Amino acid sequence: MDQKKHNNPLFIKMLVLYLLLVFVGGGAMLWSTLRTQVVDGDMWRKKAKEREQIHRTEPARRGTIFSSDGKVLATTVPVCDLCLDLGRWPKKNSKGGVVYKDGKVVMESCVTDDSAFRANLDEVCRVLHSCFPAKSVEYYRNRVLTEYEDPEPSRCLYVERRVPYSQWAHIRSLKGWGKCVVAKTREGSVTNYVRAHIYGNLGENTIGLHYKISPQVEGYTGLEGYYDSVLRGQDGQYICRRLTRGVWLPMEGDEDSTLVQPRIDGRSIVATIDTRYQDIAESALRSSMKQYGGQRGCAILMEVETGYVLACSSLTRDTSGCLSEMLWSNVACSDIYEPGSTFKTVAMTSMFNDKKVELDTNKRVRAGGVKSYSASSGEINDGHGNSHDTANLVGVLARSSNIGMCELAWEYYRDRRQEFKQGIEEIFPFGVMNLDLKVEENPTRVVALNSDRDFLNLSYGYSATVTPLQMITFYNALANDGKMVKPLFCREVLDGRRRSEIRPVVLNERVCSEETARVMREMLEGVVKSGTGDIIHNTVYGIAGKTGTTQGISDKSIKNSSFVGFFPSDNPKYSCLVLVERTSIAGRHAAAPVFKKIADCVMAFDKELGSIRLQEAERTANPYVTKGDRQQLQQIHKFLGLPFTVADSSLTTRWTVYDGTLGRYDDYMLPEGVVPDCKGMTVRDAMELLRGAGYKVRFRGQGKVASQNPKARTPYKKGTTVYLELK
């Protein structure tokens, strides 16, 4: 029977098929194993490694930007996204059953204690409002409570992003909020690092702002952008292995096998900006633009010898009327404008270099207009009227005479116009200055002098375009004995304890001779003493500079107002420029007072220049009081160690009046039957004098007596009231 079974053809076929399947299947499995292990082994090992290993990046810390007076301007700070876990779920007993209250209502458990959560909700909302003033306390309260009281509240409610870490930690420390404030989400930690300006928007346009146009196009402006390679450092890269889902640890082994790229923190830099001067420049410029209008404006303060920019404020009025610093709108570096009368200094310096003019050269400067020098040039007017028909070059510049400048240009350069243009281009820094800021720089130029009018306009600043920084660079060269240095915004690069100083860069060794520079400084000082800049005349330390006002082509009521100069005038240490664009006020009113405020601030803070002020004060006349109690004045002068010069040493009268011509005090005899003169007295002395004479007194204001009613020496009956106005 067994023999028949083995001889059965069907059995043999099945056996062969079975053996064939075994050998074929086994061969295939063997081939697949060999292929996986040998042929494709490298590929699969690489995929396994990629799955279980990863290159993790450790971001480098961006360097800090310091001010020249040691303050932190920009640094990297931690911020946190405030996420709340407001989850609730049915409460269960030890057997896993749902617990009911009164057999009907399901009892719930929540992440935090309800009473403590509600008790500190108002404090949380106040903290968030202080961080984000645009959103009210009620807004945050309603948002959180609406979600909290929802039947299915969110387990990860984003309340606010980029909350300062200190405030986030404070919220988390409040009772009832420690567990519901989420520290880590599915995306990772809620803590991020951002760039922060410690002084808010103070000089932020110069410091630099972050921009992101697209995922591929982003970066920084200003100092942040120019020194990005220095500040950003190098991110570290490490090989990590997967421990559990979402948890990665550095691989064990030698350092070379796990470290792909070491982390190198960015280096810090020291900007030339001084926070004290930057603050006064911005506040003074903002105040002027609020008072007189203006769409854009800037104020620049530079060190004469080094070119370090100590303050650079650029303000732009937005559609809502607010003044602020825009992302790309750096007025000082990018705005192109016709300089007007401030360019007369450039033209006159070029004439002195050409040795064509002398100081005593007299030219017409009369008020009104002068007819054209040719049929095509039209009428040229002086912006400032005066009663003189002629003046020397000092008077031409001091009075800002357009006619005087045209007379000079027409007489000496009528047939040499290209030489005149070339002489100006050789001494003025037209073109791109390659500043150490990432900012848009537009080239400037002198227009082609194709007509008589273009030629004459160049002499007083209408046929050339400049930027504010170019203009102050030229005036800075005059203050620096003719040496032109490049404006710099970074003073040092810090690398640990090592300091790499950014040295001054000379653009032009000699724009003019030292003698010409001295003459131009004296002429600019005359502008402030007795010319168009006399409203900021200062006898203590001296200011030299030039006003400038250019009118719009279509609307002549719209002006660009500027003032540029340097101080102290006898030994300049600082140069300054103020520009207010599209205002209705001339430069002497809109820009010059801003210059004066900045200069006063610098003189107050600079210890070296402060001694100059004290020495100058010692040379001035002793202080005096217009009218007052003679005995008290004598005691005050004695206490201060000052001489008390009187006309008569005997105390014949109680009251005394100062004689400014003779520099002494005289007796003040009270007139009978008329009101005494109280102008210049303190309110205390005035009230005592009038009441002693039998009058009643009422006053308004504060300070000293500026006016009185009835006026002095007016017949008046005793017992009636005298009204005093104090200022």
C-alpha positions in Angstrom: 0.0 0.0 0.0 2.9 2.4 0.9 4.6 1.4 -2.3 1.6 2.4 -4.2 1.4 5.7 -2.4 5.0 6.5 -3.3 4.5 5.5 -6.9 1.4 7.7 -7.1 2.1 10.4 -9.8 0.0 13.0 -7.9 2.0 12.5 -4.7 5.2 12.9 -6.7 4.0 16.1 -8.3 2.9 17.5 -5.0 6.3 16.7 -3.4 8.2 18.3 -6.3 6.0 21.3 -6.1 6.5 21.6 -2.4 10.3 21.2 -2.7 10.3 23.7 -5.5 8.4 26.2 -3.4 10.7 25.7 -0.5 13.8 26.2 -2.6 12.4 29.1 -4.7 11.0 30.8 -1.6 14.1 30.2 0.4 16.3 31.4 -2.4 14.2 34.6 -2.8 14.4 35.2 0.9 18.1 34.6 0.9 18.5 36.9 -2.1 16.4 39.6 -0.5 18.5 39.3 2.7 21.8 39.5 0.7 20.5 42.4 -1.3 19.4 44.2 1.8 22.6 43.5 3.7 25.1 43.8 0.9 23.7 45.5 -2.3 21.4 48.1 -0.7 23.0 48.0 2.8 24.5 51.4 2.7 21.2 53.0 1.6 19.1 51.3 4.4 21.7 52.0 7.0 21.6 55.7 6.0 17.8 55.8 6.2 17.9 54.1 9.6 20.5 56.6 10.8 18.4 59.5 9.5 15.4 58.2 11.3 17.1 57.6 14.6 19.7 60.4 14.4 19.3 64.0 13.6 21.4 67.2 13.4 20.0 69.5 16.1 20.9 73.2 15.9 21.8 75.3 19.0 21.2 78.9 18.1 24.1 81.3 18.8 23.3 84.3 21.0 23.3 87.5 19.0 25.7 90.2 20.1 24.7 93.2 22.1 24.8 96.8 20.7 26.0 99.3 23.4 25.9 103.1 23.2 29.0 105.2 23.5 28.0 106.2 27.1 27.8 102.5 28.2 24.1 101.8 27.9 22.5 98.8 26.2 20.7 99.8 23.0 19.8 96.4 21.6 20.1 92.9 23.0 18.5 89.4 22.8 15.8 88.7 25.5 13.5 85.7 26.1 9.8 86.0 25.4 7.0 83.5 26.0 3.7 82.6 24.4 1.1 82.7 27.1 -0.9 79.4 26.5 -3.5 78.2 29.0 -4.7 74.7 29.7 -8.4 75.2 30.7 -9.4 71.6 30.4 -12.1 69.9 32.5 -13.2 66.3 32.7 -15.7 64.1 34.6 -14.6 63.2 38.1 -14.3 59.5 38.7 -14.3 57.3 41.8 -11.7 54.6 42.7 -13.6 52.0 40.5 -13.5 54.3 37.5 -17.2 55.3 37.6 -18.4 58.8 37.1 -19.2 60.7 40.2 -22.6 62.6 40.3 -23.7 65.4 42.6 -27.1 64.8 44.1 -27.4 61.8 41.7 -27.9 64.1 38.7 -25.1 66.5 38.0 -21.8 65.1 36.9 -19.0 66.4 39.1 -15.9 67.7 37.2 -12.2 68.0 37.8 -10.1 70.7 36.3 -6.4 71.6 35.9 -6.4 74.3 38.5 -8.4 75.4 41.5 -11.4 77.4 40.3 -11.6 79.9 43.2 -7.8 80.8 43.0 -8.0 81.0 39.2 -10.8 83.6 39.3 -9.3 85.5 42.2 -6.1 86.3 40.3 -7.7 86.7 36.9 -7.8 90.5 37.1 -4.1 90.7 38.1 -3.2 88.6 35.0 -5.3 90.9 32.8 -3.6 94.0 34.2 -0.1 92.5 33.5 -1.1 91.7 29.9 -2.5 95.2 29.4 0.8 96.7 30.7 2.7 94.7 28.1 0.2 95.3 25.3 -1.5 98.7 26.0 -3.5 98.5 22.7 -5.7 95.8 24.3 -7.7 96.6 27.4 -8.0 94.7 30.6 -11.6 93.9 29.8 -10.6 92.4 26.5 -8.3 89.8 28.1 -10.8 89.1 30.9 -13.7 88.4 28.5 -11.5 86.2 26.3 -10.2 84.0 29.1 -13.6 83.7 30.9 -15.5 82.9 27.6 -13.2 80.0 27.0 -13.0 78.9 30.6 -16.8 78.7 31.0 -17.3 76.8 27.7 -18.6 73.2 28.1 -15.5 72.0 26.2 -12.7 74.5 27.0 -9.5 74.5 25.1 -6.5 72.6 26.4 -4.1 75.0 24.8 -5.6 78.6 24.5 -3.1 81.1 23.0 -3.9 84.3 24.9 -0.9 86.4 23.8 2.3 85.8 22.0 5.8 87.2 22.9 5.0 88.1 26.5 8.2 89.3 28.2 9.7 86.4 30.2 9.6 88.3 33.6 5.9 89.0 33.2 5.2 85.4 32.0 7.0 84.0 35.0 5.0 86.4 37.3 1.7 85.1 35.9 2.8 81.5 36.4 3.7 82.2 40.0 0.2 83.4 40.9 -1.9 81.0 42.9 -4.2 78.9 40.7 -2.2 79.7 37.6 0.9 77.6 38.0 -0.6 74.5 36.5 -2.8 76.0 33.8 0.1 78.1 32.2 1.6 75.8 29.6 5.4 75.6 29.4 5.6 73.3 26.4 3.2 72.6 23.5 3.3 70.1 20.6 5.4 72.6 18.6 7.9 72.7 21.4 8.8 75.2 24.2 6.8 78.4 24.5 10.0 80.3 25.1 11.6 82.1 22.2 14.4 84.7 21.9 13.8 88.1 20.2 15.8 91.3 19.6 14.7 94.1 21.9 15.5 97.8 22.0 16.0 98.6 25.6 15.2 102.3 25.1 12.1 101.7 23.0 12.1 103.7 19.8 15.0 105.9 20.8 17.3 105.8 17.7 15.8 102.5 16.5 16.1 103.5 12.8 19.9 103.8 13.3 20.2 100.8 15.6 18.2 98.7 13.0 15.0 96.9 12.8 14.1 93.3 11.6 12.2 92.9 8.4 10.7 89.9 6.7 9.4 90.3 3.2 9.1 86.6 2.5 10.5 83.4 4.0 13.5 83.7 1.8 13.9 87.5 2.2 14.5 88.8 5.7 17.2 90.6 7.6 18.0 93.8 9.5 18.4 97.4 8.7 20.8 100.0 10.3 23.7 98.8 12.4 22.1 95.4 12.9 22.1 94.9 9.2 25.6 96.2 8.4 27.3 94.3 11.2 25.1 91.2 10.9 28.0 88.9 10.2 29.7 90.2 13.4 26.6 90.1 15.6 24.9 86.9 14.6 27.8 84.5 15.4 27.7 80.8 14.4 24.9 78.3 15.3 26.1 75.1 16.9 25.1 71.7 15.3 25.1 68.4 17.2 24.2 64.8 16.3 21.5 63.5 18.5 19.7 60.1 18.8 16.1 59.4 19.4 15.3 58.3 23.0 11.6 58.3 22.9 9.0 60.0 20.7 10.0 63.7 20.6 12.9 63.3 23.0 16.4 63.6 21.6 19.7 63.3 23.4 23.3 63.9 22.2 25.0 60.7 21.1 27.5 59.2 23.4 31.1 59.1 22.2 34.0 61.4 21.6 33.3 65.1 21.0 34.4 65.0 17.4 31.7 62.3 16.6 28.8 64.3 18.0 29.8 67.9 17.3 29.3 68.9 13.7 29.8 72.7 14.2 30.6 74.5 17.5 28.4 77.3 18.7 30.1 80.7 18.6 28.1 83.6 20.2 28.0 86.8 18.2 30.4 89.6 19.1 29.1 92.9 20.5 29.6 96.4 19.1 29.7 99.8 20.6 27.7 102.4 18.6 28.7 106.0 18.4 25.2 107.0 19.5 25.1 108.7 23.0 21.7 108.1 24.6 21.8 111.5 26.3 22.3 113.4 23.1 20.0 111.1 21.1 17.2 111.8 23.6 17.5 115.5 23.4 17.8 115.5 19.6 14.6 113.5 19.2 12.6 115.4 21.7 13.7 118.8 20.4 13.0 117.8 16.8 9.7 116.2 17.7 8.6 119.4 19.5 9.5 121.6 16.6 7.7 119.4 14.1 4.6 119.4 16.3 4.7 123.2 16.6 5.5 124.1 13.0 4.4 121.0 11.1 6.6 119.2 8.7 6.2 115.7 7.1 9.8 114.5 7.7 12.8 115.7 9.7 16.2 114.8 11.0 18.7 116.0 13.6 22.4 114.9 13.4 25.2 115.5 15.9 28.8 114.6 14.9 32.2 114.8 16.5 34.3 117.1 14.4 37.7 115.3 14.6 36.5 111.7 14.3 33.2 111.8 12.4 31.5 109.7 15.1 27.7 110.3 14.9 26.6 110.9 18.5 22.9 111.4 17.7 20.9 110.7 14.5 17.1 111.2 14.8 14.9 110.6 11.7 11.2 111.3 12.2 8.3 110.7 9.6 4.7 111.7 10.0 2.4 108.8 9.2 -1.1 108.9 7.8 -2.6 109.3 11.3 -0.3 112.4 12.0 2.0 110.6 14.5 5.7 111.2 14.3 7.8 108.0 14.4 10.9 106.3 12.9 9.9 104.1 10.0 11.6 100.9 8.9 13.3 102.1 5.7 12.8 105.8 6.1 16.1 107.1 7.4 15.8 110.8 6.6 19.3 111.7 7.5 20.9 109.1 5.2 18.4 108.7 2.4 16.4 111.8 1.8 17.5 114.0 -1.2 16.6 117.7 -1.1 17.8 121.0 -2.5 19.8 122.6 0.3 19.1 126.2 -0.4 21.1 128.8 1.5 23.2 126.3 3.4 24.9 125.5 0.1 26.1 129.1 -0.2 28.9 128.2 2.1 30.0 125.4 -0.3 29.9 127.8 -3.3 31.8 130.5 -1.4 34.5 128.0 -0.2 35.0 126.9 -3.8 35.5 130.6 -4.8 38.1 131.1 -2.1 39.9 128.0 -3.3 39.9 129.4 -6.8 41.4 132.6 -5.3 38.8 134.7 -7.2 37.3 136.6 -4.4 38.3 138.6 -1.3 36.5 139.3 1.9 36.2 143.0 1.2 34.5 142.4 -2.2 31.3 144.3 -2.2 28.2 143.1 -4.0 24.5 144.1 -4.3 22.3 142.7 -1.5 19.3 145.1 -1.6 15.8 143.9 -0.9 13.3 143.0 -3.5 14.2 141.5 -6.9 16.9 142.1 -9.4 16.1 141.6 -13.1 17.6 138.7 -15.0 21.2 138.7 -16.1 20.0 137.2 -19.4 16.7 136.8 -21.2 16.2 133.2 -20.0 17.1 133.5 -16.3 14.0 135.3 -15.0 13.9 137.3 -11.7 16.0 136.4 -8.7 14.8 137.6 -5.3 16.5 138.0 -1.9 14.9 135.9 0.8 15.7 138.5 3.5 15.2 142.2 3.0 17.6 144.8 4.3 18.2 148.5 3.7 21.8 148.1 2.4 22.5 148.3 -1.3 25.9 146.6 -1.0 27.8 144.4 1.4 31.1 142.6 1.6 31.2 138.8 1.5 30.7 138.6 5.3 27.5 140.5 4.8 26.4 138.5 1.8 26.6 135.3 3.8 25.2 136.8 7.0 22.2 138.2 5.2 21.9 135.1 3.1 21.7 137.2 0.0 20.7 135.4 -3.2 21.5 138.4 -5.3 25.0 138.8 -3.8 25.8 135.2 -4.6 24.5 135.6 -8.2 26.6 138.7 -8.6 29.7 136.8 -7.5 29.0 133.8 -9.8 28.1 136.0 -12.8 31.2 138.2 -12.5 33.8 135.5 -11.9 32.4 132.4 -13.5 30.1 133.5 -16.3 32.5 132.2 -18.9 33.9 129.4 -16.7 30.8 127.6 -15.6 32.1 124.1 -15.8 35.1 125.1 -13.7 32.7 126.5 -11.1 30.8 123.2 -11.1 33.9 121.1 -11.0 35.3 123.2 -8.1 32.2 122.5 -6.1 32.2 118.8 -6.9 35.8 118.4 -5.8 35.1 119.7 -2.3 31.5 118.4 -1.6 30.9 114.6 -1.0 28.4 114.0 -3.7 27.5 110.3 -4.5 27.2 107.3 -2.3 29.1 107.5 1.0 29.1 103.8 1.8 28.0 104.3 5.4 28.4 101.6 8.0 24.6 101.3 8.1 22.3 99.1 6.1 20.3 101.8 4.6 19.2 103.0 1.2 21.8 105.6 -0.1 20.8 107.6 -3.1 23.4 109.3 -5.3 23.3 113.1 -5.4 24.6 115.5 -8.0 24.9 119.0 -9.5 22.5 119.4 -12.5 23.9 120.2 -15.9 24.3 123.9 -16.2 22.5 124.2 -19.5 20.9 127.6 -18.9 21.9 130.9 -17.2 19.2 130.2 -14.5 20.7 126.8 -13.7 24.1 128.3 -13.4 22.9 131.2 -11.1 20.8 128.8 -9.0 23.8 126.7 -8.2 25.4 129.7 -6.4 22.6 129.7 -3.8 21.7 126.0 -3.6 18.9 125.3 -6.1 20.7 123.3 -8.8 22.2 120.6 -6.6 20.7 117.8 -4.6 22.2 116.5 -1.4 21.4 114.3 1.6 21.5 115.7 5.2 24.5 113.5 6.1 26.5 114.9 3.1 25.8 118.4 4.1 26.9 118.0 7.7 30.0 116.2 6.5 31.1 119.3 4.5 30.4 121.7 7.4 32.3 119.3 9.7 35.3 119.6 7.3 35.3 123.4 7.7 35.3 122.9 11.5 38.1 120.4 11.2 40.5 122.8 9.4 39.6 121.5 6.0 39.9 117.7 6.6 36.8 115.8 5.6 36.1 112.6 7.6 33.5 110.0 6.9 30.5 109.8 9.3 30.7 106.7 11.4 28.0 104.9 13.5 30.2 102.2 15.1 33.0 102.9 17.5 34.3 99.5 18.5 33.8 95.7 18.0 34.0 93.7 21.2 35.3 90.1 21.3 35.5 89.1 24.9 38.1 91.4 26.5 39.5 92.4 23.1 38.4 95.7 21.6 38.8 96.5 17.9 38.4 100.3 17.4 36.9 101.6 14.2 39.3 104.4 13.3 38.2 107.6 11.5 38.2 107.4 7.7 39.4 110.4 5.8 37.4 111.2 2.7 39.3 114.3 1.6 42.6 115.4 3.2 42.0 119.0 2.2 38.8 120.5 0.9 40.3 123.9 1.5 43.3 125.5 3.2 43.4 126.0 7.0 43.3 129.8 6.4 40.1 129.4 4.2 38.5 127.2 6.8 39.3 129.8 9.5 37.8 132.6 7.4 34.6 130.5 6.7 34.2 129.7 10.4 34.4 133.4 11.2 31.8 134.2 8.5 29.5 131.5 9.8 29.9 132.9 13.3 28.8 136.2 11.9 25.6 134.6 10.5 24.6 133.8 14.1 25.8 137.0 15.7 24.2 139.5 13.3 22.6 137.6 10.4 19.8 135.2 9.7 20.7 133.0 12.6 20.7 135.7 15.3 17.8 134.2 17.1 20.1 131.6 18.6 23.0 133.9 19.3 24.9 132.7 22.3 27.7 134.7 24.0 28.7 132.0 26.4 30.3 129.4 24.1 29.5 130.6 20.5 27.7 129.0 17.6 28.7 129.2 13.9 26.3 128.0 11.2 24.0 128.8 8.4 20.2 128.8 7.9 18.6 127.4 4.8 15.1 127.5 3.4 14.0 126.2 0.0 10.6 126.6 -1.5 8.5 124.1 -3.3 8.1 124.4 -7.1 4.3 124.1 -7.3 3.5 125.4 -3.8 5.8 128.1 -2.6 4.3 128.0 0.9 5.8 124.5 1.4 9.4 124.8 2.6 12.4 122.7 3.6 13.9 124.4 6.6 17.4 123.6 7.8 20.3 124.9 10.0 23.8 123.4 10.0 26.9 124.5 11.8 29.3 123.7 14.7 30.2 124.8 18.2 32.0 126.1 20.2 32.8 128.6 17.4 36.3 129.4 18.5 37.4 125.8 18.8 34.8 123.5 17.2 34.3 120.1 18.7 30.8 119.2 17.5 28.9 119.8 14.3 25.1 119.6 14.0 22.4 119.7 11.3 18.7 120.0 11.7 16.3 119.6 8.7 12.5 119.9 8.7 10.9 119.0 5.4 7.6 120.3 4.0 6.9 122.9 6.7 5.6 126.4 6.3 8.3 128.1 8.5 11.7 129.3 7.5 14.9 127.5 8.8 15.7 130.3 11.3 12.5 129.4 13.2 11.9 125.7 12.6 15.4 124.3 12.6 17.8 126.8 14.4 16.1 126.5 17.8 16.4 122.7 17.7 20.2 123.2 17.0 20.4 125.5 20.0 18.7 123.0 22.3 21.1 120.2 21.2 24.1 122.5 21.6 23.1 123.6 25.1 22.6 119.9 26.1 26.0 118.9 24.8 27.7 121.9 26.6 26.0 120.9 29.8 27.1 117.2 29.6 30.6 117.6 28.2 33.0 118.2 31.2 35.7 119.6 29.0 33.5 122.2 27.4 31.7 122.8 30.8 34.9 124.4 32.0 34.8 126.8 29.0 31.4 127.9 30.1 32.5 128.6 33.6 35.6 130.5 32.5 33.4 132.6 30.2 30.9 133.2 32.9 33.7 134.5 35.1 34.4 137.1 32.5 30.8 138.3 32.3 29.4 141.1 34.5 28.3 140.3 38.0 24.6 139.4 38.5 22.2 142.2 39.4 18.6 142.8 40.5 16.6 145.4 38.6 14.9 146.8 41.7 14.7 145.6 45.3 15.3 146.0 49.0 18.7 147.7 49.3 19.7 146.1 52.6 18.8 142.6 51.5 20.7 143.0 48.2 23.7 144.2 50.1 23.6 141.0 52.3 23.2 138.8 49.2 26.2 140.3 47.5 28.2 140.0 50.6 27.3 136.3 51.0 28.2 135.6 47.4 31.5 137.5 47.7 30.5 140.0 45.0 31.0 143.8 45.1 28.0 145.9 45.8 28.6 149.2 44.1 26.3 152.0 45.2 26.1 155.7 44.3 25.9 156.7 48.0 27.1 154.6 50.8 24.6 156.0 53.2 21.2 154.3 53.5 19.1 157.3 52.6 16.3 155.1 51.1 15.2 151.5 51.5 14.7 150.8 47.8 17.4 150.7 45.2 17.4 150.5 41.3 20.3 149.1 39.2 21.9 151.5 36.6 23.0 149.2 33.8 25.0 152.0 32.1 27.2 152.8 35.2 27.0 149.3 36.7 25.9 150.4 40.1 22.8 150.7 42.4 21.1 154.1 42.9 18.5 155.3 45.4 15.0 154.7 44.3 12.9 157.7 45.6 9.2 156.8 45.9 7.1 159.4 43.9 4.3 161.1 45.7 0.8 161.1 44.2 1.6 158.6 41.4 1.9 154.9 41.2 5.5 153.7 41.7 7.4 151.7 39.0 7.5 148.0 40.1 8.7 146.5 36.8 11.6 144.0 37.4 10.8 143.5 41.1 10.0 140.3 42.8 6.3 140.0 43.7 7.3 140.0 47.4 9.1 143.3 47.1 6.5 144.8 44.8 3.7 144.0 47.2 5.6 145.4 50.2 6.4 148.6 48.3 2.8 149.2 47.1 1.1 148.3 50.3 3.5 150.6 52.2 2.5 153.4 49.8 -1.2 152.7 50.6 -2.3 150.6 47.6 -4.0 147.2 47.4 -2.3 144.6 45.2 -3.5 141.8 43.0 -1.1 139.7 40.8 -1.3 137.0 38.2 1.4 134.6 36.9 4.8 133.8 38.4 8.3 135.2 38.2 9.1 139.0 38.3 6.8 141.9 37.5 6.6 142.4 33.7 3.8 144.9 33.6 1.4 146.7 35.9 -2.0 148.4 35.7 -2.3 151.4 36.2 1.1 152.1 34.6 4.0 153.7 36.6 3.8 157.4 37.4 0.0 157.4 36.7 -1.9 159.7 39.2 -3.9 157.3 41.4 -5.7 157.5 44.7 -4.5 155.6 47.7 -6.6 152.6 48.8 -7.3 151.4 45.2 -5.9 148.3 43.6 -2.8 147.8 41.4 -2.8 144.7 39.2 0.6 143.1 38.5 1.4 140.7 35.6 4.3 138.3 36.4 6.5 136.5 33.9 
